[in-house]
Amino acid sequence: MPKAAWVAAVTLGLVAQALAQLAPRPAPGNQFFQPPGEPPSHKLLSPVKGAGPLGGGAPVAPVTPPVDPRDFEGSYANVIGYNALSPAGTAGRWSAPPFNAQAEKIFWNRVEMENAGTPVPDAGIACKPMGLLRAMNAEFGWQMMQAPDRLTILINEDHLVRRIRIGGVHPRALKPGYMGDSVAHWDGNTLVIDSTGFNERTWLDFDGTPHSAQLRVTERLRRIEGGLLEILTTIDDPAMYRYPWTTRNLWRWAPITEAAPEIICEENDLELSDYTGKDLQVHH
C-alpha cells in the first residue's frame, strides 16, 4: 500500500474511533438521550438542544417581522424543539445545571422512574398548569399580544394565559401560584421580565428539573437576525442550585393569521394513557 494511502487509512480509522467515543446524538424525535458520562439508567426523555424541532416545531417559510424592535406581538414556534433545560453555551449536548445535592437526587429519581416505566406524575400530567418555564418551552408554541403597559402570552398547549405588567411591581403579599407573578421593564430594545411567587408543584422542564418556592426567573427577550426572538432565562433558586444559571432558546416569529390549535389536557392528552389506573396525585 502506498505510504499516502496508508496514512489516510490510519487517519480515518483514528477519526472513526474518536467519533465512536463521543456521546450519542439523537435524531429529531428520539425518545431518550444518554447524557455524557452518566450511568445507563440516566436517560433524558427530551431530545438534546440542537436536535431540531419536533411536531409543532418552527415553520420554515420566511417571514418578515415588524420593523419596531420593541414590537413582539405575533405567533411563535420553538426553533430548537422542547428539551431538558441546559445552561447556555452547551448547544448540541445536554449539560447538567448546577444542582445542589437535593436537586440532583430529585432530578435523577424522576428520570430513572420514567425510564423504568413508572413515571412520577407532575402537575401537567394531572391537567394542572405545567408552570412558567415548561409552558414557555412547550413544543406547540404560543401567541403574544402586546400593549404599552402589558404583555399577554397565550400558551397553545392547555390554553394557559400568562400576564406580564410592563412597568409594574410585584404585590407585597403574593400568593404562590403555578405561573408566578411577572413584571417587566425595557433595557434598550430588550424586554426584561422578572417573575417570582411560585408554588413547588411544577417542574422547570419535561424531564423533571426541580425548583423550590424560592425560584426567581429573569427573562431577557430581544429580536435578532432571521426573524427570531431570543430568550435568555436566568434561574435563581438557592434552595436547589449552587448559583444562578442561564439557558437560551430561540423562537421564530409569524403573524397571527389563524386561531391557535386546541390542545386540551382533559380531552387530547395522550400521555394520560400512561397513568391509567395509577395515582394521578402530583408528587414533588
Long-range contacts (C-beta under 8 A, 24 or more apart in sequence): 23-93, 25-51, 25-92, 25-93, 26-51, 27-51, 28-52, 28-53, 28-54, 28-81, 29-54, 32-115, 33-84, 33-94, 35-94, 35-96, 36-93, 36-94, 41-111, 41-112, 41-115, 41-116, 42-108, 42-111, 42-112, 43-111, 43-115, 44-84, 44-94, 44-111, 44-207, 45-84, 45-111, 45-114, 45-206, 45-207, 46-82, 46-83, 46-84, 46-205, 46-206, 46-207, 47-81, 47-82, 47-83, 48-83, 48-84, 48-86, 48-92, 48-93, 48-94, 49-80, 49-83, 49-86, 49-90, 49-91, 49-92, 49-93, 49-94, 50-80, 50-91, 50-92, 50-93, 51-80, 51-81, 51-83, 52-80, 52-81, 53-77, 53-78, 53-79, 53-80, 53-81, 53-139, 54-81, 54-82, 54-139, 55-139, 56-139, 56-140, 56-141, 56-261, 57-81, 57-139, 58-251, 58-252, 59-252, 59-254, 62-227, 63-227, 63-252, 63-253, 63-254, 63-255, 64-227, 65-223, 65-227, 65-253, 69-189, 69-222, 69-223, 70-186, 70-189, 70-191, 71-146, 72-144, 72-146, 72-151, 72-191, 72-221, 72-223, 72-229, 73-144, 73-145, 73-146, 73-256, 74-143, 74-144, 74-253, 74-254, 74-255, 74-256, 75-141, 75-142, 75-143, 75-144, 75-253, 75-254, 75-255, 75-256, 75-257, 75-260, 76-141, 76-142, 76-143, 76-144, 76-229, 76-251, 76-252, 76-253, 76-254, 77-141, 77-251, 77-252, 77-254, 78-137, 78-138, 78-139, 78-141, 78-249, 78-250, 78-251, 79-228, 79-249, 79-250, 79-251, 79-252, 80-249, 80-250, 81-139, 82-137, 82-138, 82-139, 82-205, 82-206, 83-137, 83-205, 83-206, 84-205, 84-206, 84-207, 84-209, 85-133, 85-137, 85-204, 85-205, 85-209, 85-235, 85-247, 86-247, 87-245, 87-246, 87-247, 88-232, 88-246, 88-247, 88-248, 89-248, 97-209, 97-235, 97-241, 97-245, 98-241, 98-242, 98-243, 98-245, 99-240, 99-241, 99-242, 100-239, 100-240, 100-241, 100-242, 102-239, 102-240, 103-210, 103-240, 103-241, 106-208, 106-210, 106-284, 107-207, 107-208, 107-209, 107-210, 110-203, 110-207, 110-208, 110-210, 111-207, 111-208, 114-207, 114-208, 119-274, 119-275, 120-208, 120-283, 121-275, 121-278, 121-279, 121-280, 121-281, 121-282, 121-283, 122-202, 122-203, 122-208, 122-282, 122-283, 123-178, 123-201, 123-202, 123-203, 123-282, 124-158, 124-202, 124-203, 124-265, 125-269, 125-271, 125-272, 125-275, 125-280, 126-280, 126-281, 126-282, 127-158, 127-265, 127-266, 127-269, 128-178, 128-201, 128-282, 129-158, 129-160, 129-178, 129-179, 129-202, 130-157, 130-158, 130-160, 130-178, 130-202, 130-203, 131-178, 131-179, 131-198, 131-201, 131-202, 131-203, 131-204, 132-162, 132-178, 132-179, 132-180, 132-182, 132-195, 132-198, 132-202, 132-217, 133-204, 133-205, 133-217, 133-233, 133-235, 134-202, 134-203, 134-204, 134-205, 134-206, 135-160, 135-162, 135-179, 136-162, 136-219, 136-231, 136-233, 137-205, 137-249, 140-261, 140-263, 141-251, 143-256, 143-260, 151-184, 151-191, 151-193, 154-260, 156-260, 156-261, 156-263, 157-263, 158-263, 158-264, 158-265, 159-260, 159-262, 159-263, 159-264, 164-193, 166-191, 170-194, 170-196, 170-197, 176-200, 176-213, 178-202, 180-215, 180-217, 187-220, 189-222, 189-223, 190-220, 190-221, 190-222, 191-220, 191-221, 191-222, 192-218, 192-219, 192-220, 192-221, 193-217, 193-218, 193-219, 193-220, 193-221, 194-218, 195-219, 200-284, 201-282, 201-284, 204-235, 210-240, 210-284, 211-235, 211-237, 211-240, 212-237, 212-239, 212-240, 213-239, 214-238, 214-239, 214-240, 215-240, 223-253, 224-250, 227-252, 227-253, 228-252, 228-253, 229-253
